[in-house]
């Protein structure tokens, strides 16, 4: 475990300053919350020799209550299928898109926004229409502005002051601006010559995609002569934000796809086409997963660790540990939708198919930390752009913070919750430190990271709750997109196991998980 002095020194090297007045930090309360690593680790040493205390029967069992599992449950309901159950590890469903509350204020425990989906994500569009987030007016689709991100949307703390937007602009030289333009032109060219879609499997995997998928994003930038430090910082930030790993780790396909599948890349002074709008809420994407979970009633069975999934002559048999009653329960079903990360599925599915074993063998996961910071009063702000929804510090090891109060319609300043994100990297050492370091370590880390822009943070912060994800998301390494294309059909027709998770796309975003879950629920076995 890193000593506190070493931690602060490392943070300074990463671009933040040591925290002034850090002796005040012990007055800030808090704890670990939101996830239960011990429940997942039960897979390492499952109960032995214990007979099931109860046997339950349903037609369809869904293992995993993340976005994919919830989408599968919704698909079953849309077909009028009610004879199903969903088993979820945590106390609430939602996976990386769950929500929490801190001193009465809603806040995200993970993903905090959803870009307005394009036409390739028509399943997500249908969900938003069902939730009255969009409607057709005079022949055009319009989104409810109350749920779109309010202005100002984002800002960057750069060269001692806040600037609009997240791309470093103020005070940079002509050479930097020229590289911004070259990168924008290259992305636009790739959008024209190689189709990028979201969900990704809506576009064919071509030789151009394969070439990008065969190298790291950093190597591709080298080959393109894009070596500007400011551009590379921004692109590394984008990859760490969406994929949990930087440009030296993720594939060039993933780096390009980040821009080419959505809004492109806008260089300063170039194309004035506005960026895609995003939907967001004080509790982040937890708003969406709560809507998906609400109709399930007692068909949602939380606090269950799925220990075994086995095919039988009658269908499938699933054993799960009920953490509330501390008993083993057995489920018998005609069909099981396995909406679990592939490394978990490969461990618990008996005689796993080769495609699952291969996917698990190549998967690499990024850990995540989410810190919710309750403030009793607004922070004193540095010069420049005003407080925004998304606030990022240039050079920081963290990914910045969002302000839960930003989406409220009350303009008066008052208490709020800042949700700060950190992707420590996909190494085993980073994961071990995330899970082993005490809460006080992360409290010091959060305060040190934000000190450069907010030295008064210890004076107004009252509580910091930490949520940890040891295996938050699959990292799109070189070769991951090619493997995902090869495994496009992961559920044989007529089979009793159907696999649905964003892992099968090689990276983790809402659109991928939801669409795969929806298709798994719709492709219901006729057995």
C-alpha positions, -999 to +999 in steps of 0.1 A: +000+000+000+013+034-009+023+057+019+003+089+021+034+111+013+042+089-017+006+092-028+007+130-028+040+131-046+027+108-073-004+130-076+018+161-081+037+143-108+003+135-125-006+171-127-024+180-095-009+198-065-006+186-030-036+195-009-033+227+012-046+221+046-049+184+042-048+180+080-085+190+078-094+159+058-100+136+088-131+156+096-147+144+064-168+112+070-175+085+045-171+048+037-171+022+009-206+019-006-225+006-036-207-027-044-200-059-025-167-074-037-170-103-013-202-115-031-184-118-064-154-134-048-177-162-035-171-177-069-135-184-058-146-206-029-183-215-034-201-235-006-192-271-008-215-301-001-245-280+006-279-291-007-302-265-021-327-252+005-353-245-022-360-253-058-378-227-080-390-231-116-395-205-143-395-207-181-367-182-185-340-173-160-318-142-165-284-143-148-271-108-143-290-076-137-268-050-155-281-031-185-280-063-207-300-083-182-325-055-177-329-051-215-335-089-218-362-087-191-379-057-209-378-077-242-396-106-225-422-083-211-428-067-245-437-101-258-461-107-229-438-133-213-440-130-175-427-164-165-391-153-158-368-143-130-337-121-129-308-129-105-287-099-095-255-099-074-260-065-057-289-052-037-302-032-067-300-039-104-282-017-129-246-029-130-223+000-139-253+022-143-267+022-108-275+052-086-271+061-050-280+089-026-257+110-003-273+130+024-306+130+006-292+139-028-293+115-058-260+108-074-244+083-098-225+052-087-212+047-123-221+058-158-236+093-158-249+101-193-262+086-225-256+103-258-287+109-279-286+076-299-283+075-337-304+054-360-281+024-357-293+022-320-330+020-328-336-004-299-323+023-275-344+049-294-375+028-288-367+027-251-364+064-249-397+068-267-413+044-242-400+065-213-414+097-229-379+111-234-385+117-270-415+122-292-423+130-328-434+166-333-443+179-368-426+149-383-393+153-364-380+137-332-376+159-303-361+151-269-375+164-236-351+193-228-355+187-191-335+155-195-309+169-219-277+181-204-281+218-194-256+245-203-228+250-197-219+214-203-182+210-199-150+229-189-113+222-185-090+235-158-059+244-179-030+268-173-045+280-140-080+288-151-112+272-164-119+272-202-150+261-221-148+226-235-124+198-228-099+203-256-070+224-245-073+257-265-064+288-246-027+296-248-017+267-271+004+273-302-003+272-339+013+238-342-011+223-317-041+239-335-028+225-368-027+190-354-062+193-340-073+202-376-054+172-391-069+148-366-104+161-374-098+157-411-085+122-406-116+112-386-139+127-412-121+107-439-125+075-420-162+082-414-166+084-452-145+054-462-151+029-433-185+028-416-185+031-378-217+023-360-230+022-325-238-006-316-206-016-334-219-048-349-244-028-369-215-021-393-195-047-413-160-054-401-138-044-431-101-046-439-098-009-429-113-018-395-090-048-392-059-026-399-069-002-371-078-031-348-043-046-353-024-018-335-026+005-305-041+039-308-007+054-298+010+036-326-016+048-351-011+084-340+027+079-344+022+067-380-001+097-387+025+121-373+001+133-346+025+138-317+013+170-301+012+166-263-021+185-258-039+164-285-025+132-270-035+142-235-071+148-247-073+115-267-058+096-238-084+112-215-112+102-239-100+066-240-096+063-202-130+078-198-148+054-222-126+023-220-107+025-187-073+025-204-053+050-224-040+053-259-010+031-253-033+002-244-065+004-265-067-004-302-066+023-329-101+010-339-114+018-304-097+053-305-112+061-339-146+046-331-149+069-301-153+098-325-163+082-358-194+064-345-209+095-330-200+132-335-167+132-352-140+155-339-144+193-340-112+213-342-113+249-330-124+272-358-133+243-380-167+226-385-193+244-365-216+213-365-227+209-328-217+179-309-244+153-302-266+162-272-265+139-241-292+128-217-282+130-180-298+131-146-286+139-111-283+101-105-267+095-139-278+065-159-292+051-127-324+070-138-326+047-168-319+014-150-345+022-123-371+026-150-361-007-164-362-025-130-394-009-117-419-031-136-401-064-126-415-066-091-406-098-074-393-113-106-361-093-097-342-113-072-313-093-058-284-103-035-278-135-054-244-149-065-249-173-094-225-202-087-234-228-114-252-229-148-256-264-163-276-276-193-299-305-186-322-327-207-352-305-196-334-272-201-310-256-176-303-258-139-288-228-120-275-227-084-273-193-067-264-182-032-290-161-015-271-136+007-302-125+026-311-160+039-276-174+035-289-205+017-283-222-016-313-221-040-317-240-072-335-227-103-348-249-131-357-232-164-362-240-201-339-211-211-312-191-194-300-157-206-264-153-194-260-116-190-227-118-171-192-107-179-175-134-200-149-142-174-176-149-149-198-168-174-168-190-183-162-199-147-198-209-138-212-224-170-205-261-170-187-273-201-186-238-216-187-235-254-154-228-271-165-193-281-171-184-244-137-199-233-119-180-260-137-147-251-128-151-215-092-160-222-086-128-241-107-104-219-089-078-199-107-056-175-103-021-162-111-013-125-130+019-117-134+041-086-163+065-082-162+090-054-193+109-044-184+141-025-211+159-005-206+197-003-225+218+023-219+249+002-206+259-032-169+259-039-150+291-045-143+291-082-111+300-101-112+324-130-126+315-164-156+294-175-184+290-150-192+258-131-204+231-156-220+197-156-186+180-165-154+195-150-120+181-159-085+190-147-058+189-173-030+165-164-049+149-136-048+111-130-086+114-125-113+119-151-129+149-135-163+152-118-199+159-126-222+181-104-255+165-094-271+199-089-264+210-124-295+192-138-319+206-111-342+234-122-335+254-091-308+280-100-300+289-064-266+278-051-267+252-023-255+219-012-246+194-039-228+162-047-198+160-069-192+126-085-155+121-093-142+093-115-109+075-116-097+047-139-064+034-123-055+013-153-061-024-162-030-039-144-035-065-116-016-042-093-040-013-098-070-036-091-053-050-060-047-015-046-083-004-055-097-033-034-071-034-006-064+002+002-084+017+031-111+043+025-089+070+041-063+064+013-089+072-013-102+101+006-067+116+006-063+108-031-096+125-041-088+156-022-053+158-036-065+153-072-089+182-069-068+205-048-052+224-077-086+238-088-104+237-055-081+243-025-112+251-003-127+216-009-118+203+027-137+233+041-170+225+025-169+187+020-188+168+047-187+132+033-170+112+006-184+078-003-163+055-025-176+029-049-152+004-063-155-018-094-127-044-096-137-055-132-157-025-143-154-029-181-137-049-208-108-030-224-108-030-262-072-042-267-058-047-302-076-076-318-107-073-296-129-060-324-118-087-348-126-113-321-160-097-314-168-099-351-158-135-352-181-143-323-211-123-336-234-153-331-228-164-296-261-182-290-269-211-313-305-212-326-326-234-304-300-235-276-310-232-240-282-207-232-282-172-247-253-149-240-258-112-237-233-087-223-213-057-236-182-079-233-192-096-265-186-063-283-152-060-267-159-028-248-185-014-224-211+012-233-249+014-227-259+010-263-239-022-268-252-038-236-288-028-241-290-040-277-274-073-270-297-079-240-327-069-261-319-093-289-313-121-264-347-115-249-365-113-283-347-144-296-366-165-271-365-203-275-397-219-286-391-248-261 
